[in-house]
């Protein structure tokens, strides 16, 4: 293989990689996901409920422990399998990665981190029919 062919092949491979990364979130993201946060001795349950309006996703936070029910997120970004939810009025942010089943259509869970008031806590959110509280 000539040097020019190798360069062209390398460029083609590099340009095709973003297509893999640009995978769109599955439709199963619409709905509620619930998990536990452990802050020291406190065990708090949170739920994020996602919806889609046109091309934009929305999210709302529910947590009896935090005293919030359907609190709307100001920023919701879905980039492939990555999720970012920001709620500046609560000084809170959730970042996570969607974990899919073998078909790539159903979300098994969202592995992520909850960041609030300078504390970072790992959390795994599981799909639920509706928040349990």
C-alpha positions in Angstrom: 0.0 0.0 0.0 1.4 3.4 -1.0 1.9 6.2 1.5 -0.8 8.2 -0.1 -3.3 5.3 0.2 -2.4 4.9 3.9 -3.0 8.6 4.5 -6.3 8.5 2.7 -7.4 5.4 4.6 -6.3 6.9 8.0 -8.3 10.1 7.2 -11.4 8.1 6.3 -11.2 6.1 9.5 -10.8 9.3 11.6 -13.7 11.0 9.9 -15.9 8.0 10.4 -15.3 7.8 14.2 -17.6 10.7 15.1 -20.5 8.9 13.4 -20.1 6.2 16.0 -20.0 8.8 18.8 -23.0 10.7 17.5 -25.4 7.8 18.3 -28.7 9.2 19.3 -30.3 8.4 22.7 -32.9 5.6 22.4 -36.6 6.4 22.8 -36.5 4.5 26.1 -34.9 7.6 27.7 -38.4 9.1 27.9 -39.7 8.2 31.4 -38.4 8.1 35.0 -35.1 6.8 36.4 -34.5 6.4 40.1 -31.5 5.8 42.3 -30.0 6.4 45.7 -27.4 8.9 46.8 -25.3 8.4 49.9 -24.1 11.6 51.6 -22.2 10.4 54.7 -24.8 8.7 56.8 -27.7 10.0 54.7 -29.3 7.9 52.0 -31.3 10.0 49.6 -33.5 8.8 46.7 -33.7 10.9 43.6 -35.7 10.4 40.4 -35.1 12.1 37.1 -38.0 12.1 34.6 -37.1 12.8 31.0 -39.4 13.9 28.2 -38.9 15.2 24.7 -40.5 18.1 23.0 -39.5 18.2 19.3 -35.7 18.0 19.2 -35.2 19.1 22.8 -35.1 16.9 25.9 -36.5 18.1 29.3 -36.0 16.7 32.7 -37.6 17.1 36.1 -36.1 16.1 39.5 -38.2 14.5 42.2 -36.8 13.7 45.7 -38.9 13.6 48.9 -35.6 13.8 50.9 -34.7 17.1 49.2 -38.3 18.3 49.3 -38.6 18.7 45.5 -41.3 17.3 43.3 -41.1 17.7 39.5 -38.4 20.4 39.7 -37.5 21.4 36.1 -33.9 21.2 35.0 -32.7 24.4 33.2 -30.2 22.5 31.1 -30.6 19.0 29.6 -28.1 17.8 27.0 -28.0 14.4 25.4 -24.9 13.7 23.4 -24.9 10.1 22.1 -25.0 8.0 25.3 -23.9 10.9 27.6 -26.5 12.8 29.7 -26.1 16.2 31.4 -28.8 17.7 33.6 -28.2 21.0 35.4 -30.3 22.7 38.0 -28.5 25.9 38.9 -31.1 27.0 41.4 -30.4 23.9 43.4 -26.7 24.1 42.8 -27.0 20.6 41.4 -25.8 18.7 38.3 -26.1 15.1 37.1 -23.8 13.7 34.5 -24.1 10.1 33.3 -23.8 7.5 30.7 -26.6 5.4 29.3 -26.1 1.6 29.6 -28.1 -0.2 26.9 -29.2 -3.8 26.5 -27.8 -5.9 23.7 -30.3 -4.6 21.1 -29.2 -1.0 21.9 -32.8 0.0 22.3 -33.6 -0.3 26.0 -31.8 1.5 28.8 -30.7 -0.8 31.6 -29.5 2.1 33.8 -27.7 5.4 33.8 -24.3 5.3 35.5 -23.5 8.8 36.7 -22.4 11.3 39.2 -24.5 13.8 41.3 -22.7 17.0 42.0 -24.3 19.4 44.5 -22.8 22.0 46.8 -19.2 20.9 46.2 -19.9 17.2 46.8 -19.6 14.6 44.1 -21.6 11.3 44.7 -21.8 8.4 42.3 -25.3 7.2 41.5 -26.9 4.6 39.3 -30.4 5.4 38.1 -32.7 2.6 37.1 -35.8 2.9 34.9 -39.1 2.9 36.9 -42.7 3.3 35.8 -43.0 6.3 38.1 -41.0 7.7 41.1 -41.6 5.5 44.2 -42.2 8.4 46.5 
